[in-house]
Amino acid sequence: MFSAAKLFILCFLGIILLQGVTPGHALTRRYRFELRNSSHSRLCTNKTMLTINGQFPGPTIYARRGDLVIVDVINLAGHNITIHWHGVKMPRYPWSDGPEFVTQCPISPGTRFSQRVVLSDEEGTLWWHAHSEWSRASVYGALVILPPRKETYPFPKPHAEVPILLGEWWNADVQEVMEDFLSSGGDPEVSDAFLINDTYKLSVEFGKTYLIRMVNAVMNNIMFFRIANHNFTVVGTDGAYTKPLRSDYIAISPGQTIDFLLEANQRPSRYYMASRVYASGGDFDNTTTTGFLEYVGNYTPPASPPLPSFPPFNSTAASHNFTTQLRSLANSKYPIDVPKNITDTLLFTLSINLRPCPNDSCAGPFAERLLASVNNVTMQLPKTDILQAYYRRINGVYQSNFPDNPPFPFNYTQDIIPRDLARPQNGTDVNILEFNSTVELVFQGTNLANGIDHPMHLHGYSFYVVGSGFGNFNRSRDPANYNLVDPPLMETIAVPRNGWTAIRFKANNPGVWFMHCHFERHVSWGMGMVFIVRDGKRPEEKMLPPPPDMPRC
């Protein structure tokens, strides 16, 4: 533990290091995260798992918009770790962003790293999670960003606020699950259960409204969520407010957060809340996880509370329709700034790939190895992180030739695609963006090795989702239907199966920023790439130097 004097000095040094990035920031909280091997019992199974402070899910971090939070991560376990602050832009300060071998080397056992979480315009619910191998299966928690003091929500103040985290459970050791499927070349073993806050009961009072802060921390699936006999009003996603959206179900991607208001307006009783998978392809866990919504009062609970029904598990329409209804507030207090004059037009194909194995020895389709790619490049992580190599001009760690467009065009969504088009190239490639360039990026899903949705997450930025559709993106036709008036501001978006999604953002945050699918098996197979955004000309447009305690490779 730090003495009071040492803690003051460290806090002071942290503020000095960040001067120029975050003028006016207040250090409101300092958290201590201890990574440990903890015992946990569920489904009649005892196992040891990685946790933060012995908690599963981990502790919730609270801050206000624009705050600076320091989290001292101390690795007391026997496994490397990194922590990512999902959805936090970290202006000019990628050093604490967290993806292993992209912006840092892992925090090794017996060492520590004081991570500075630099908040800017985010407001609402985000989350934090491990970003090394499959550790995030148990190492995650909510990050609640409140409005500044004396400011209010853009909706009536709720009676209470409740974080709900959807998670996943394997009876087996998750590290072994990861190692086994990467070794075999096939799909990973499906989980044994989904979770709502591990186990959960929500007590409510009739006539009151509750703000539910939902995080999808599931590893490999988009999830549906419902509460029997109750509707919701969605008011935010990914740390930004939205126009109120009434719905009787939620569709939420891994990595995404959704804030919604729940009115306790039904007959006082006990009701099931439940979540189950939406899966457009591949193996999946078909279990339904449940919790209880329980009204306070004197009544006899039903022997069998009502259980909500769900859209079909493979209803792409239900998932896509929910997401495409989201809209930014786009008012005077919460304005939007959608880039109009685009300088960089990018098209990235998202594919599941196959590669032959010696003696047909792999467990994927046709006895080949399953891989994944962006623009036919399967990402290979280096042994030295890309950010250090960029900042210190270390040669040979990455190549700056990631393609702006697919290396060869074809009918990306046709029913049957020749197998020779499924052969990706390995690479540690980055795409260079000039400071203040305006970017339109179209994600194009392909039907290689059977198409599937891809929840794409961009570090260091939020982006406007200006359009989406099914089939192949048509550059001459589809942009006419873009929403440039009130598109949602997000940092994780589900690209629909055999469809496309267009996003726009302004590259005004210098640094090294990872972009990847948030299905954990897909990023393990290589569905990721890196943007490097160059410094601008003015001092306040340049990346800040690293902290003195950066982990070493």
N, C-alpha and C positions, 0 to 999 in steps of 0.2 A: 504493500500500500504506500501511496505517496504521503509525505508529510504535508501539512497545510502550506508551508513555505514553498516546497517543491511544486505543489499543485498550482500555486499562484504564478510561479515562474513559467511553468509549462503553458498555462493558459495565456499568459502575456506573450510568450514567444509565438504561440499559435496565432494570436491576433496580429502580431507584427508580420508574420509570414504571409498573411492573407490581405494585408493592406493593399489597396488598389483594386482588389477583386471585389471586395464586399464592403464598401464604405457604409458605415452606419449599422453594420451587423452587430447583434448583441449575442454574446455567448450565454445562452439561457440555461443550457444543460450540459453536463458532462456525464457520460455513461461508461461503465466498465463492463466489458463483455469477456467472460472467461469461457473459452472453448474447452469442453470436458468430454470424456467418455462416460456416459450415464446409463444406468440400467432403467429399462422401461418395460412395462408389462401391458400387453393388449392382445385380444383374441387368444387368450390362454397361452401366449408366447412371451417368454422373457428374452430380451436381447439387449446388447450394449449398442448405444447409438451416440452420435455426436450431438451435443446440445450447447446452447449458450446459457450460462448461469444455471445449468441443470434443468432448464425449462423447455417444454415442447408443446406448442410453438414457443418461440423465444419471446423476450420482453418487448413490449410496445414502446417505441420512442415517441415522445411528444415535443413539438416545437411550434413556433409561429413563423408565418411567411417572412422570409428574409433573414432568419436566424442563422447563426453558425453553431453547429453542434460538434463536439469532439467525442469520439468513441475510442476508448483504449481497448484494443483487441489483444487479449493475452491468450496464447495457445498453450493450454495445459493438457492437451490430448496427444495422441501418438500419430497424428495425421496432419498433413499440410492443410492450410485453409486460406481463403480470401473472402472478404465481405464486400458485396455490391449494394449500393443505395439506389434501388431501382426507381427510375424516374426523376432522380435528382440531377440537374444539369451540370452541377459542379463548374460554374463559369470560370474559365481559364485555369482550372485546377483538376486535371484528370488524374493526378497522383493518388487520390483516394477513391477512384471509381471502382476498382476491385477485380475486373476479370483477369484470371490467372494467365500469365505470359502475354497479355495484351497491354495492360497498364501497370502491372506489377508482378514481381516474383512472389510466390506464396509465403505466408507467414509460417515458418517451420516450427515444429514442436520445441517448446522451451523459449520461444522468442515472442516479441510483442510489436504492435504497430499502432500508433495513435492516428486514427483517421479523422480528417477534418471534413465534415459533411456540410457543404456550402450550399445553403438554400437561396433561391432567388425569387422567381415569381410563382413557384408551385404553391398550391393551396388545396387542401383536401386530403385524400388518402393515397399514400404510396406504401412501399414496403422495402425491407432489406432481406438479403439472402446470401448464402454462400455462393461463390462463383468459381469453384474449383471441383472438377470431376462431378460426382453426383452428391456432394455433401449437402446441397440445398434441400434434399429430401427431408431432413430434420432440422436444418439450421436456417431458420427464417422467422420473421416477425413483422408486425405492422409499423408503419411510420406515419403518424398523424400530424398534419401541418394545419394549425389553426389560423384564423385571420389575425392580423395585428390587433393589439389591444385597442379597445374602443371602436373596433369595426365589427360588423355582424355578417352573418351568412346572407346570401341573396334569396333566402327562403325563410319561413317562420322558424323561430328557434325551437328545436326539438326538446322533448322532455328529457331524453337521455341519448347518449351515443354509444354504439356497441360495435367493436371490431369483430368480424366473422371471417375466419381464415379457412378456406377449403384446402385440405391436405391429403396426403396419400401414405399408405402403409404397406411395407413388405414384411412378411414374417422372416424372410431371409435377410442376411446382411446386405445392405444396399451397395456397398463397395464391391462385394462379390457378384451381385447382379450385373453391375456395370462391366466388370472385368470379364465375366462369362460371355456376355453378348458381343463385346468387342472382339473377343478371341474367336468366337464361333462364326462371326460374320452374319448372324441372323438377327431377329428381333429380340429385345430384352424380355425376360420373364415379366408377365403382367403382375401388377400389385395385387395384394389380398383384400384391400379395403380402401375406400375413401373416408375422409374425416371432416367433421365440422368442429373446429377448435379442439381437436382430439375427441372429446365428447362434449355435448352442449345442451343447455336448457336456458331459454330466454324468458324471463318473467316480465309481463307487461300489465299496465293498468288500462282498463277500458276508457276510451275517449282520448287517450294521449298518443302522441306521435314520437317515433323513435328514428334516429338517423343510424342506419346500418352501414358500416364501412367494410365492404367485402373485398377480400384479396383471394385470387386464385393462385395458390402455391402448389397446385398439383403438378406433377412432373411432365406428363405427356398427353394431357387431354383438355380440350375445351369442355366446360361444364354447364349444364342447365341447373337452375335453382328455383324452387317454388316453396311457398307456404300455403297449406291447404286453406281455401276459402278467403285468402287475402290477396290484395293487389299492392303494387308498389308505385312510387313516383321516383324515377331516377333523376338525380340532381347533379351528378358529377362522375367523371371517370379520369383515371390517370393523373390526379392532382390538378384538375381543372373543372370548373363548373359547366353544367350543360343546361339547356332549356329543359323544363320539367317534362318528363316522358312517362306516361302511365302505361303500365304493363302488368300482366299476371305471372310473368316469368322473367328470369335473368339468363342471358347467355354470356359467359365470361371466359376469356382466354387465359391460359397460363401466363403469369406476369401482369395481367391487367387488374386494375382495381375499379370498383363501381360503388358509388355512394347513392343510397336510395332511402327514401322516407317510407316508413311502415306505419300505417294508421291502425291502432288497436280498436277496430270498430265492429268486431263480430261478437256474437253471443259469448260471454265469458265461459271458457272451457279450455281444453287442452287440444292443440293442433300439431300435426307433424310439419316440420320444415324438412326439406329433403333436397339432395343434389345427386344427379347422375350424369353420366358421360354423354357428350355428343361426339360421335366418331364417324368420320366419312370413309375410313379405311384402316387396315392394319388390325393387329390384335389389340384388345382393350379389356379393361376391368369392367364387367357388366353389373357390379354391385351398386346398390343405392345406399348412400349414407344419410342418416336421419338424426334430427335433434327435435326438441320440443319447444313450441311456443305455448306458454302457460299463462293464462290470465290470473291475476291476483283476485281473491275473493272466496266466498263460501259457495261451493257447488260440488256436485258429484262428478268427478272426471269420467268420461266415457271409457268403457272397457276397451274399445277399439277406436282411438282418435282417427279422424279422417286423414287419409294419406293423399297428397297431391298427385295428379296425373302429369305426365310429361309429353312433349313432342316425341315422335319416334327417335330412337337413338342416332339414326343416320340422317336426320332432317337438316340438310344444309340450308334449306330455305328458312327454318326457324332460327338458326344461328345467325345467318346473314341478315335476315330482316330486322332482328333486334338491333344489331350493330349499326345498320345503315339508317336507323331512325335517330341516332344521337346527333345533337346539334349544339354548337357553342352558344353561350349567352349572347355574345356579340352586341353588347350595349355600351353605354358611355363609361360605366364603371369597370366593365370587363370587356374592353375592346379586343378585336382580333386584327391581325396584320398578315393576311395571306399573300405570299409573294406572287406578283403578277408578271413582271418582266423576268422571265426565266433565262439564266445564263448557262446552266448545266442540265441537260436532259438525259436521264439515265433509264435504261430498261434492264432489270435484273430477273433472270429466270431462276425459279426455285424448284429443284428436282431431287427426287430420290433416285439414286444411281445403282448400278451393278458393276462389279469387276470380277473377272474370272479368278478362280482359286486353283492352285496346283492340285491335280488329281480330283477336281470337282469336290473339294473337301469342305466347303463352307455351307452354312445352314440357311443362307438366303435363297430366294427364288432361283431355280435352275442350278442349284448347288453353287451359286456365286455369292460374293460378299456384298452386303448392303452398305452403301455410302450415301452421302448427300452433298449438294453443291449449290453455289450461287454462280450464275453464268458459267456453269460447267467447271468451276474451280472448287475442289474439295480442300477446305482450309486445314493446313497443318500448323499447329502451334509451335513456335520456336522454343528454345531452351533459355533464351534471354528475352525479357519482355520487350515488345515493340516500342513502347513509350520511351524506355531508357535508350534503346538503340537510336531512335529518332532524335531525342534531346542531346545525346552525347555523340551523335554522328558515328555510330558503330556500323561498319559495313558488314554485309553478308547475312543480316538477320531477316530482312524482308526485301521484297521487290515492289517497286512503285508502278506496276503495270496492270493493276486489276482492271478488266475491260468495262467500259461504259455501257456496252451492249453485248448480247450473246455472241459468242465467237462464230456461230453458224446458226442461221434461222431455220426453223422448220415448223410444221403445224403442231404447236406445243400441246394442244388439248385433244388431238385425235384419239379415237378409241384404241388403236393398236399402233405403237411406235416401235420401229425397228430397234433391236437390242443394241446395235452398234452406236446408236445415238446416246446411249446411257452410260458411256465410258467417260468418267470425269478425269481431269488432270489435277494432281496435287499441287498446292502452292501456298506460300505465305505472302500473299499479294495485298497491297493497299491501294486505295483510290485517293488521289490527292485533290483536295478542294481549296481554292483560293479563299482568303478571308472575305466575308460579305458576299460571296457568290450566292445566287438564288437557285435552288435545286428543285427539280421535279423528278421524282423517282417512281417508276411504275414497277411494282412487283408482279411478275407473271408466273402463276403456277403452271406446272407441266404435268402430263399424265405418264411420265416415265416411271416404270416400276409401280404403276397404279398411283394416281394422284391422291392428294390429301391436303387438308387445310394446313396453313403455316402461319402461326402467330409471330410476326416479325417485330423485334424490339431494337430500337436504336438508342445507344448510350449517348449521353451528353446533350440531347436535344428532345424537345417535343416537336411534333409535326402536325400539319393539317391534313386530314384525310379528305381529299377533294373528290374522289370518285372510286367506284368499284363496279365489277360486272363479271359475267361468266363468258367462257370461251377465250379467244385470243384478243388481246388489246389491239384496237385499231386506232392508230395515231391520227388519221384524218377524220374519224367519226366520233370517237368516244369523248374527247375533251369538250365537245360542245355541250355535254351533259354534266360537266363538273359543277360542284357546289362551291362557289367562291364567295358566298355571302355569309354563311354561318357554319362552315365545316367544323367537326369536332377536333379539338386539340388533344392529341394522344401521343404515347410513346411506345405502345404495343398495339398492333392491329392484326386481326386474323385475315389473311388472304384466303378467299374461299377456294374450295377444291375445284381445280381446273378453271380458275378464274383469275382476275387481276384486281389490284388495288393501287391507286395513285395517291402519293403523298407529296407535300411541298414543305420546305423549310429554308431558312436563311442560315448559311454557314458562318455564324458570327461568334462561335465558341471555339477558339483555337485549341488544338490538342490532338490526341489519338483516341478514337472512339470506335468501339466494337459494335457491329450490327449482326444479329443472328436470329435464327428461329428459336422460340422459347419452348418448343418440345425438346426435352432434354436428350432424347435419343437422336434427334436430328442434328443438334449441335455437336453431339459426340461423334456423329458420322461425318461432320465437316460442313454443315450449313451455316457458315458465317463468313464475314469479311470485315475489313477495317477501313475506316475513313481517317485520313490525316488532314486536318484543317490547318492551313498555314497561319502564322501570325499576321496581324495587320501592321500598319505602319506606325500607329501611335502607341505610346507606352501602355495605355489601358486596353489595347487590342492584342497584347502578347501573352503567351502562356507564362505562368509563374514558375519559379524554380521549384525543385523537389524538396520535401522536408528532409531533415537529417536522418530520420529513422526508417527510410524506405527499406523494405525487406530485400535481402540479397539472394541472388540465384546460387 
